[in-house]
Amino acid sequence: MMRIDPDVLEVIGSATAKGPALYLPGQLDIKLYQRVNLALGAVGGKWSRSKQAHLFPVDAADAVALLLNTGEVTTDDERGWYPTPAPIVDRLLELADLTPGYEVLEPSAGRGAIAGPAAARSSTASNSTRAAPTTSAPAATPAVSPQPTSWRCR
């Protein structure tokens, strides 16, 4: 477990959540910002320069709630999670040669490193090929699911 420092919790607690975006309060000292960014990254937040906010695959308030309540977060490394690198995904999908009727399963409940690009490729491959989620996970966030995410090519 990564213990979050009180000053980092204070910044996150005073941030404004609007849907998937979390807006930090004002300009932070660079060292404080780096620690805040680390904590937010551990719960799925990614800085968006264009939005000037940390964006989450779910509602930002929900994403930081447990962190704020416990002052701790389990990091990806502690969970044993490692993202599939984009070049590996590209090669995997090239070799898979997806055609209508194929089903693609994301092998972990990760962040959709395989399922998202598979869905995008099959939906743009041709007019007759498109991907549709076959789990209850919302289409906009196919990788945020406690179960493997499945995509069926049609």
C-alpha positions as CSV (number, residue, x, y, z in Angstrom):
1,M,0.0,0.0,0.0
2,M,1.2,3.5,-0.8
3,R,0.5,5.8,2.1
4,I,-0.6,9.3,0.9
5,D,1.0,12.3,2.7
6,P,-1.5,14.7,4.4
7,D,-0.5,17.6,2.2
8,V,-1.3,15.5,-0.9
9,L,-4.6,14.5,0.6
10,E,-5.4,18.1,1.3
11,V,-4.8,19.1,-2.3
12,I,-6.9,16.2,-3.7
13,G,-9.6,16.8,-1.2
14,S,-9.9,20.5,-2.3
15,A,-9.9,19.6,-6.0
16,T,-13.1,20.0,-8.0
17,A,-14.6,17.0,-9.7
18,K,-16.7,17.4,-12.8
19,G,-17.6,14.0,-14.3
20,P,-14.4,12.2,-15.2
21,A,-12.3,15.4,-14.7
22,L,-10.6,16.5,-11.5
23,Y,-9.4,20.1,-11.4
24,L,-6.6,20.9,-8.9
25,P,-6.8,24.1,-6.9
26,G,-4.5,26.7,-8.4
27,Q,-0.8,26.4,-9.2
28,L,1.1,23.9,-7.0
29,D,4.8,23.7,-6.1
30,I,6.4,21.3,-8.6
31,K,7.4,18.8,-5.9
32,L,3.9,18.8,-4.4
33,Y,2.4,18.5,-7.8
34,Q,4.6,15.4,-8.6
35,R,3.4,13.7,-5.5
36,V,-0.3,14.6,-6.2
37,N,0.1,13.4,-9.8
38,L,1.6,10.1,-8.5
39,A,-1.3,9.5,-6.2
40,L,-3.9,10.4,-8.9
41,G,-2.1,8.2,-11.4
42,A,-2.3,5.2,-8.9
43,V,-6.1,5.5,-9.0
44,G,-6.3,5.9,-12.8
45,G,-6.0,9.6,-13.4
46,K,-4.0,11.0,-16.3
47,W,-3.1,14.6,-16.8
48,S,-4.7,16.2,-19.8
49,R,-2.9,19.4,-20.8
50,S,-5.8,20.4,-23.1
51,K,-8.4,20.0,-20.3
52,Q,-6.1,21.3,-17.6
53,A,-7.4,18.4,-15.4
54,H,-6.7,14.9,-14.4
55,L,-9.0,12.6,-16.4
56,F,-10.3,9.3,-15.1
57,P,-12.1,6.4,-16.9
58,V,-14.9,6.8,-14.3
59,D,-16.4,9.7,-12.4
60,A,-13.4,11.5,-10.8
61,A,-15.1,11.8,-7.4
62,D,-15.6,8.1,-7.3
63,A,-12.1,7.4,-8.4
64,V,-10.5,9.4,-5.5
65,A,-13.1,8.6,-2.8
66,L,-11.3,5.5,-1.3
67,L,-7.9,7.3,-1.5
68,L,-9.4,10.2,0.5
69,N,-11.2,8.0,3.0
70,T,-8.2,5.7,3.7
71,G,-5.2,7.8,2.9
72,E,-3.8,4.8,1.0
73,V,-3.8,3.4,-2.5
74,T,-2.8,0.1,-3.9
75,T,-0.4,0.7,-6.8
76,D,-0.4,-1.1,-10.1
77,D,2.9,-2.7,-9.2
78,E,1.5,-4.0,-5.9
79,R,-1.4,-5.5,-7.8
80,G,1.0,-7.1,-10.2
81,W,-0.4,-5.2,-13.2
82,Y,1.7,-4.3,-16.1
83,P,0.3,-2.6,-19.2
84,T,0.7,-4.2,-22.6
85,P,2.9,-2.0,-24.6
86,A,1.3,-0.4,-27.8
87,P,3.8,-2.1,-30.2
88,I,3.0,-5.5,-28.7
89,V,-0.8,-4.8,-29.1
90,D,-0.3,-3.6,-32.7
91,R,1.6,-6.8,-33.6
92,L,-0.9,-9.0,-31.7
93,L,-3.8,-7.5,-33.6
94,E,-1.9,-7.7,-36.9
95,L,-1.3,-11.5,-36.3
96,A,-4.9,-12.0,-35.1
97,D,-6.3,-10.8,-38.4
98,L,-9.8,-10.2,-36.9
99,T,-12.7,-10.9,-39.1
100,P,-16.5,-10.8,-38.5
101,G,-17.6,-13.4,-36.0
102,Y,-14.3,-13.3,-34.0
103,E,-14.5,-12.6,-30.3
104,V,-11.7,-10.7,-28.6
105,L,-11.2,-11.1,-24.9
106,E,-9.1,-8.7,-22.8
107,P,-7.1,-11.2,-20.7
108,S,-7.1,-9.1,-17.6
109,A,-9.3,-6.5,-16.0
110,G,-6.8,-3.9,-17.0
111,R,-7.3,-0.7,-18.8
112,G,-8.1,-2.0,-22.2
113,A,-4.7,-2.0,-23.9
114,I,-5.9,-4.8,-26.1
115,A,-9.7,-4.5,-26.2
116,G,-9.9,-0.8,-27.0
117,P,-7.6,-1.0,-30.1
118,A,-9.2,-4.3,-31.2
119,A,-12.6,-2.6,-31.1
120,A,-11.2,0.5,-32.9
121,R,-9.6,-1.6,-35.6
122,S,-12.6,-3.8,-36.2
123,S,-15.0,-0.8,-36.2
124,T,-12.9,0.9,-38.9
125,A,-11.7,-2.1,-40.9
126,S,-14.8,-2.0,-43.1
127,N,-18.4,-1.1,-43.1
128,S,-19.4,-4.7,-42.5
129,T,-17.0,-5.1,-39.5
130,R,-17.6,-3.5,-36.2
131,A,-17.0,-4.3,-32.6
132,A,-19.6,-4.4,-29.9
133,P,-19.0,-5.0,-26.2
134,T,-20.4,-8.3,-24.9
135,T,-20.1,-7.5,-21.2
136,S,-22.0,-5.1,-19.1
137,A,-19.0,-2.7,-19.1
138,P,-19.9,0.7,-20.7
139,A,-18.7,1.1,-24.3
140,A,-16.8,4.3,-23.4
141,T,-14.7,2.5,-20.7
142,P,-14.4,-1.1,-21.9
143,A,-11.4,-1.8,-19.7
144,V,-12.8,-0.7,-16.4
145,S,-14.5,-3.9,-15.4
146,P,-13.9,-6.5,-12.7
147,Q,-14.2,-9.1,-15.4
148,P,-12.3,-9.6,-18.7
149,T,-13.7,-7.4,-21.4
150,S,-15.0,-9.1,-24.5
151,W,-15.5,-7.7,-28.0
152,R,-17.3,-9.4,-30.8
153,C,-16.5,-8.5,-34.3
154,R,-19.6,-8.3,-36.6
